[in-house]
Amino acid sequence: MPRSLFPSASPETRQRLEQDSTLKLLNDFDWAANPLGLIPAWPESLKGAVRVMMAASTPMVMLIGPDGILVYNQAYAEFAGNRHPAIFGLPVAEAWPEIAEFNRHKVAMGLRGESLTLRDQELVLDRHGRLESGWMDLHYSPVLNEAGMPMGTLCMVHETTNRFLLAEERELVSQELSHRIKNIFAVLTGIVSLSARSRPEVKSFAEELRQRIYALGEAHDFVRPHSHGSHPPDNQDSLRSLIERLMLPYRHDGEDRILFHGEDATIDDGAATPLALLFHELSTNAAKYGALSTSEGRVSLTGHGNGDDYHLTWKEVGGPPVSGDAELSGFGSRLITLSIEGQLRGRLERIWEPDGLRVEIDLPVDALQRSGRLQS
């Protein structure tokens, strides 16, 4: 009894506590031959911390002293797999030689009194007779003695391997689906182009349709899932980045002719498609009739939030005088109305000013994040 972690426990209480096989292992362990020494000689702060750890249901392990002597609870014993109970009471570098350097760093960190949290940390461990990758959240905190000095490190382990692998599998499936959708856009564009070759009278219409399909494809490619290695440099939830991507064809001699100013907005994949159609139609009309039809013309896009709404101003300057009659009667104009009013629940107004077209667009902020709203 004097060597027990609970020296004052009654025989009945000790019997109940030692139904936990790891606690029984700790009580029966030959600590006299261990650098930690017998349990009664441990600092009271260490004994108290170990008692709390042994009663916890979360996998927890202590790396005590400069060697990082392993003391852990039943949940960690299950985490350790076939390595338990042989590693109990061993220096951590000897217990887990495959990650010895990783653990040496954590032992030194704890003895400096430092804390650390690692999310989805990959470790290659031999827990079932072979080396295999596992992912886990690791929370390290120093264990302090009565004088407030660190004497070891406490680590809480939350294994995330199943969640990580499931997310990785979903990402692969999503990327494959995205790749197939992108191929469909390419096939559609090819079909339109081939069909127009034998029908010269529809060439103009076919080119407009092809450009609209291209805009949809660019919007999809902008928001499609990416792996860690293929993730695009631009921000996928940024309206500014989507506009810059769509307006690349209108750069002239390396200079942007459509510039975004003001406050950015957060968008998702549900809003990217109608927004892509909107800016494609506006820029196409500007290239045909407005500011982008001349070498000096420019377009300024200004955005700002206003409570639950987001406002955009499209302003063309430097183009020829333009009337709105032709634009308002075209299919492109109806497509803009469908995108803004039908899909995004917004409002759009065109004002033909002496120096060029101005378009005022009001959009509900929640409509820019349609996917999240539909899922809630």
C-alpha positions, 0 to 999 in steps of 0.5 A: 500500500505505501507504494501505491499512488493512493496510499490512503485508499481502503482495500475495497477502493484500491480493488475498485481503482485497480480494475483499471489495468494501467493504474494497477500496472503503475502501482505494481511497477518496479519504480526502484529501478527507474530514474523516477524512484519510488512513488512516495518520493515523487513530488506531491504535485507530480503525484496529484497530476498523475492521479488526475491523468489516470482517472481521465478518459482522454488518452494522456501521457506524461514525459517526466524529467530530462529522459521523458519517462513515460507514464500514461493512462488506460486510454493512452494504453489503448492508443499505443496498441501492441507497444503497451505495456512494454513501453510503460516507464521507459524513456520516450526515445526508447519507447518510440524510437521511430519518432525519437527526435520529435519527442526529444523536442517535446521533452525539452520544450516542456522543461522550458515551461512551454505549451504547444498544440498540433492539429492533424499531426502525422506520425509514422508509428509501429503500433500494430506490428508495422509502421503506419501513418496516423494523424492526431491532435496533440496538446502539450503542457508543462507539469510544474512542481511545488516551486513552479518549475517544470519537471515534465510534459503532459500530452493529451492525444486525440487521434484524428486518423479516421477523420483525416482519411475520410476527408482525404477520400472525399477530396479525391472524389470531389476533385475527380468529379470536378475534373469530369465537370471541367471536361464537360465544359470543354466538350460543350465548347468543342461541340458548339464550335464544330456545329458552327463550322457548317452553319456560317449564319450562326457563327456569331451566336455560337461564339457568344455561346462558347464564351458563356460556357467558357465563363461558366468553366472559369467560375467552376475552376475557380471554386473547385476543390484542390489538393494541398499541392494544387491549391491555387494562389488566389483566394477561392472565397474572394469576389475580387479574385474571381473578377480578376480571374475572369477579366484576364482576357482584357489585359492589354500589354500587361496592364489591367483594364478592369480594376477592382477597388474598395471592399472585397466580399466573401463568396462560395461556389453557389454564387460564383456561377451567376456572378461569372455570367454577370461579369462576362456579359458586362465585359463582353458588352463593354468590349463590343460597344463600350469602354473596352472597344477602344484602346483608351477605355477602362472599367472601374469596379467598386465594392462596399458592404452596407449591413446585410447588402453588398453594393457594386458599381461598374463604371466605364470611361473612355469609350464611345457614346453608347445607348442602352436600347440595344443592350436591354433587348438582347439575350445577354441582358436577360441573362444578367437579369436572371443571374442577379434578380433570379439567382442572387435576389439582387437588384441591378440598374443601368445608367448611361452617362455622357462618359460611359455606362454605369451599373449599380448592383445590390446583392444580399450578403447571404446570397453570396454564400448560397451553399452555406445557407442551403446547408443550414 
